[in-house]
Amino acid sequence: MILDRYFARRFLQSFLIIGAVFLTLILLIDLIEQLRRFEGIELGFGQLVKLTLLNAPSAISEILPLVMILSTVVLFVGLARSSELVVTRAIGRSGIRALLAPGIVALLIGGLAVTTLNPIVAATSERYQRLSDTFRNGGPSVLSLSGEGLWLRQGSPRGQSVIHATGFGEEGAVLYDVSILTYARDGGPVRQIRAESARLEGQTWILNSAKVWPLSAGLNPEAGAAEHEALEIPTTLTQERIRDSLGRASSISVYDLPDMIRQLRQAGFSTKQHEVWLQSELARPLFLLSMVLVGAAFTMRHTRFGGTGTAVLITILLGFTLYFIRNFAQVLGANGQLPVTLAAWAPPVASILLTIGLLLHAEDG
């Protein structure tokens, strides 16, 4: 038990140190990226730092597998150089048994990533998108579904517009029974529009059979109303952004995903991407465990045999390969070419079985 606690502590120390190094690099690189992205927009350094910090949890979530495999490499290369693995085997404990403590730590970190980090990433990603839209367009672009239909909000330098539609098609590119209320930058309403339908083409809403009421103080809206067979309204929205506003899977907490999947299914949108993401997040602890096993499979050997550098390189390349296969399976699942459960759970389970086979071969020949 004491030995297990020692291995667990060493592994956790390596994980925290490597994670801190990567986080520092990510913050510096992302800060430069924010400077480039908002070039020409007057933003203070504090605002850029705020955007960078909001992006950090998402980056941490993405690099967890890499940090996990590097932590394992650092742990077992260090144990091999100090001959602690030799002593461990000499007291009758196999190398696979020595993996129990790091494996449990990896599962705990994976559990925290799903239950705690995932909601943080969802909240900060949404906040980052809102701030980004506000800095670029003067206000965020938001979409929501309710029993009353579809609600959209789009921002522009001149003000905000709230769009309501009782029905929609083509995943948000066509709206039916449309009502648009436009507000000035000072917050007061300036115009209301009703139309039979609206189609999104490029950066423009094309409204059919539209009627426009000006909402100026002291003016009778009906007296100044005008009807148009076709009316074009500029927009900052795109069909991709509408789909994203419906809920990018990565920007929704695992606690809210089941309800979002149900709402999207009722609204007629495809839910494959969200279903695959939910199952992949639930399978994340197993995938992080597989990264530990991959890292151990090639580094649990004494340094006197040589080839440590080659073993580390093979470990990292195999880790990247498994990460790519996992992401590729998610894409296939989101496209409906693989069952959701298979796309999410097969890569981590296969990775664990593969590395256990490698470890058994290394330990027992």
C-alpha positions in Angstrom: 0.0 0.0 0.0 2.8 2.4 0.9 4.5 1.6 -2.5 1.2 2.3 -4.3 0.9 5.7 -2.6 4.5 6.5 -3.5 3.8 5.6 -7.2 0.6 7.6 -7.2 2.2 10.6 -5.6 5.1 10.5 -8.1 2.6 10.2 -11.0 0.5 13.1 -9.8 3.5 15.3 -9.3 4.6 14.6 -12.9 1.1 15.3 -14.1 0.8 18.6 -12.3 4.3 19.8 -13.4 3.8 18.9 -17.1 0.3 20.3 -17.0 1.5 23.6 -15.6 4.2 23.9 -18.3 1.7 23.2 -21.1 -0.8 25.6 -19.6 1.8 28.4 -19.5 2.7 27.8 -23.2 -0.9 27.6 -24.2 -1.7 31.0 -22.5 1.2 32.7 -24.2 0.4 31.3 -27.6 -3.3 32.0 -27.3 -2.7 35.6 -26.1 -0.7 36.1 -29.4 -3.6 34.5 -31.3 -6.1 36.9 -29.7 -4.0 39.9 -30.6 -4.0 38.7 -34.2 -7.7 37.7 -34.2 -8.9 41.1 -32.9 -6.4 43.2 -34.9 -8.0 46.5 -35.8 -10.5 46.4 -32.9 -9.7 48.6 -30.0 -9.4 46.2 -27.1 -7.4 46.7 -23.9 -4.8 44.2 -22.8 -7.0 43.2 -19.9 -9.8 42.2 -22.3 -7.4 40.2 -24.4 -6.2 38.4 -21.2 -9.8 37.7 -20.2 -10.5 36.1 -23.6 -7.3 34.1 -23.3 -8.2 32.8 -19.8 -11.7 31.9 -21.1 -10.1 29.8 -23.8 -7.7 28.0 -21.4 -10.1 25.4 -19.9 -11.0 24.2 -23.4 -7.3 23.9 -24.3 -6.6 22.0 -21.1 -9.3 19.5 -21.9 -7.9 18.9 -25.3 -4.3 18.3 -24.1 -5.2 16.0 -21.2 -4.3 12.8 -23.1 -0.9 14.2 -24.1 -0.2 15.3 -20.5 -1.3 11.9 -19.3 1.1 10.0 -21.6 4.0 12.3 -20.9 3.5 12.0 -17.2 3.6 8.3 -17.5 6.8 8.4 -19.5 8.4 10.8 -17.0 7.4 8.5 -14.1 8.6 5.2 -15.4 11.8 6.5 -17.1 12.6 8.1 -13.7 11.9 4.8 -11.9 13.9 2.9 -14.3 17.0 5.2 -14.0 16.9 5.0 -10.2 16.5 1.2 -10.4 13.3 1.5 -8.4 11.5 -0.8 -10.9 14.2 -3.4 -10.4 13.7 -3.3 -6.6 9.9 -3.4 -7.1 10.2 -6.6 -9.1 12.8 -8.0 -6.7 10.3 -7.9 -3.8 7.9 -9.9 -5.9 5.6 -7.2 -7.4 5.2 -7.4 -11.1 5.4 -4.4 -13.4 1.7 -4.6 -14.2 0.9 -4.5 -10.5 3.0 -1.3 -10.2 0.6 0.3 -12.8 -2.4 0.0 -10.4 -1.7 3.3 -8.6 -1.1 5.4 -11.7 -4.1 3.8 -13.4 -6.4 4.7 -10.5 -5.1 8.3 -10.5 -5.7 8.5 -14.3 -9.3 7.2 -13.8 -9.9 9.8 -11.0 -8.5 12.6 -13.2 -10.7 11.4 -16.0 -13.7 11.4 -13.7 -12.9 15.0 -12.6 -12.5 15.9 -16.3 -16.0 14.7 -17.0 -17.8 15.9 -13.9 -16.0 19.1 -13.2 -13.8 20.3 -16.1 -16.5 19.6 -18.8 -19.1 22.0 -17.3 -16.3 24.6 -16.8 -15.3 24.3 -20.5 -18.9 24.6 -21.6 -19.5 27.7 -19.5 -16.2 29.4 -20.5 -16.6 28.5 -24.2 -20.0 30.1 -24.3 -18.8 33.1 -22.4 -15.9 33.5 -24.8 -18.2 33.3 -27.9 -20.5 35.9 -26.4 -17.6 38.3 -25.6 -16.1 37.7 -29.1 -19.4 38.5 -30.8 -19.8 41.6 -28.6 -16.4 43.0 -29.4 -16.8 42.3 -33.1 -20.5 43.1 -33.7 -21.6 45.2 -30.7 -23.6 42.3 -29.3 -23.8 38.5 -29.1 -25.6 36.3 -31.5 -27.7 33.8 -29.6 -30.2 31.1 -30.5 -32.7 29.2 -28.3 -35.5 26.7 -28.8 -38.7 26.8 -26.8 -42.3 25.7 -27.1 -43.1 29.0 -28.9 -40.6 28.3 -31.7 -37.2 29.5 -32.6 -35.6 32.7 -31.1 -32.5 34.3 -32.6 -30.6 37.4 -31.5 -28.0 39.0 -33.8 -25.8 41.9 -33.2 -24.4 44.7 -35.4 -22.6 47.9 -34.9 -25.9 49.8 -35.2 -27.8 47.7 -32.6 -29.5 44.4 -31.8 -32.2 42.5 -33.5 -34.4 39.8 -32.0 -35.9 37.3 -34.5 -38.7 34.9 -33.7 -40.1 32.2 -36.0 -42.8 29.6 -35.3 -41.2 27.1 -37.7 -37.9 26.5 -39.5 -36.3 24.2 -42.0 -33.0 23.3 -43.5 -31.4 23.4 -40.1 -32.2 27.1 -39.5 -31.5 28.4 -43.0 -35.3 29.0 -43.6 -37.6 30.5 -41.1 -41.4 30.6 -41.2 -43.9 33.2 -39.8 -41.0 35.5 -38.9 -41.1 38.5 -36.6 -38.1 40.8 -36.2 -37.7 43.6 -33.6 -34.8 45.9 -34.1 -33.2 47.9 -31.3 -30.9 50.9 -31.5 -27.5 50.9 -29.7 -29.1 52.9 -26.8 -31.6 50.0 -26.3 -34.8 51.5 -27.7 -36.9 49.7 -30.4 -36.7 51.3 -33.8 -38.4 48.9 -36.2 -40.6 45.8 -36.3 -40.9 43.5 -39.3 -43.3 40.6 -39.9 -42.8 38.2 -42.9 -44.2 34.9 -44.1 -40.7 33.5 -44.4 -37.1 34.3 -44.4 -34.2 32.6 -46.1 -30.5 33.0 -45.1 -28.3 33.5 -48.1 -24.7 34.6 -47.5 -24.8 37.5 -45.0 -28.4 38.4 -45.8 -31.9 37.5 -44.6 -34.3 37.6 -47.6 -37.8 38.1 -46.3 -40.9 37.3 -48.4 -44.2 39.2 -48.0 -42.8 41.5 -45.4 -44.4 44.4 -43.6 -42.3 47.0 -41.8 -43.5 49.3 -38.9 -41.2 52.1 -37.8 -41.2 52.6 -34.0 -40.3 56.2 -33.7 -41.6 58.3 -30.8 -44.7 60.3 -31.6 -45.3 58.4 -34.9 -48.2 56.1 -35.6 -46.5 52.8 -36.6 -49.4 51.7 -38.8 -49.5 55.0 -40.7 -45.8 54.7 -41.5 -45.9 51.0 -42.3 -44.6 49.7 -45.7 -45.1 46.3 -47.4 -42.4 44.6 -49.5 -42.7 41.4 -51.6 -39.0 40.8 -50.9 -36.9 42.6 -48.3 -33.2 42.1 -47.6 -31.7 42.5 -44.1 -28.0 42.2 -43.4 -26.9 39.7 -40.7 -23.8 38.5 -39.0 -25.2 35.0 -38.7 -24.4 32.1 -40.9 -26.0 28.7 -41.1 -23.0 27.2 -39.4 -23.2 29.7 -36.6 -26.9 29.0 -36.2 -26.1 25.2 -35.9 -23.4 26.1 -33.4 -25.7 28.4 -31.4 -28.1 25.5 -31.2 -25.4 23.9 -29.2 -22.0 22.9 -30.2 -21.6 19.6 -28.4 -18.3 20.8 -26.9 -19.9 23.9 -25.5 -22.7 22.1 -23.6 -22.2 20.5 -20.2 -22.6 16.7 -20.0 -25.4 17.4 -17.4 -27.4 19.4 -20.0 -26.6 17.3 -23.1 -29.4 14.8 -22.7 -32.0 17.6 -22.6 -30.4 19.4 -25.5 -30.4 16.1 -27.5 -34.1 15.7 -26.8 -34.9 19.3 -27.8 -32.9 19.0 -31.0 -34.6 15.7 -31.9 -38.0 17.2 -31.4 -37.0 20.2 -33.5 -35.9 18.0 -36.4 -32.2 18.6 -36.1 -29.6 15.8 -36.3 -28.4 14.7 -32.9 -25.6 12.3 -33.9 -22.8 14.7 -33.1 -24.2 15.5 -29.6 -24.8 11.8 -28.8 -21.3 10.8 -29.9 -19.8 13.7 -27.9 -21.8 12.7 -24.8 -20.7 9.0 -25.0 -17.1 10.1 -25.7 -17.0 12.3 -22.6 -18.3 9.4 -20.5 -15.6 7.2 -22.0 -12.9 9.7 -21.3 -11.6 8.1 -18.0 -11.0 4.9 -20.0 -9.2 6.7 -22.7 -6.9 8.5 -20.2 -6.2 5.1 -18.6 -5.3 3.8 -22.0 -2.7 6.6 -22.3 -1.1 5.5 -19.1 -0.9 2.0 -20.3 0.6 3.1 -23.6 3.2 5.2 -21.8 4.1 2.3 -19.5 4.2 -0.4 -22.3 7.4 1.0 -23.8 9.1 2.7 -20.8 8.9 0.0 -18.1 12.4 -1.3 -18.9 15.8 -0.7 -17.3 17.9 2.0 -18.9 20.9 -0.3 -19.2 19.2 -1.9 -22.2 19.4 1.4 -24.1 17.0 2.8 -26.6 15.2 4.9 -24.1 14.9 7.8 -26.5 13.4 5.5 -29.2 11.0 4.0 -26.7 9.8 7.5 -25.7 9.4 8.5 -29.3 7.4 5.4 -30.1 5.2 5.9 -27.1 4.3 9.5 -28.1 3.7 8.5 -31.7 1.4 5.6 -30.6 -0.4 8.0 -28.3 -1.0 10.5 -31.1 -2.2 7.6 -33.3 -4.7 6.4 -30.8 -5.9 10.0 -30.3 -6.4 10.4 -34.0 -8.3 7.1 -34.3 -10.5 8.2 -31.4 -11.3 11.5 -33.1 -11.8 9.8 -36.5 -14.3 7.3 -34.9 -16.2 10.3 -33.5 -16.4 11.8 -36.9 -17.7 8.6 -38.4 -20.2 8.3 -35.5 -21.4 11.9 -36.0 -21.9 11.2 -39.8 -23.9 8.1 -39.0 -21.4 5.7 -40.5 -20.8 4.0 -37.1 -23.2 3.3 -34.2 -22.8 5.9 -31.5 -21.8 3.5 -28.8 -19.2 1.8 -31.0 -17.7 5.2 -32.1 -17.3 6.4 -28.6 -16.3 3.3 -26.6 -14.5 1.1 -29.1 -11.2 3.3 -29.3 -10.5 3.5 -25.6 -11.4 -0.2 -25.0 -9.3 -1.4 -27.9 -6.4 0.8 -26.8 -6.6 -0.7 -23.3 -6.7 -4.3 -24.6 -3.8 -3.6 -27.1 -1.5 -2.1 -24.4 -2.4 -4.8 -21.9 -1.3 -7.4 -24.5 2.0 -5.4 -25.0 2.6 -5.3 -21.2 1.9 -9.0 -20.8 4.3 -9.8 -23.6 7.0 -7.5 -22.0 6.5 -9.0 -18.6 6.1 -12.7 -19.3 7.5 -12.9 -22.9 
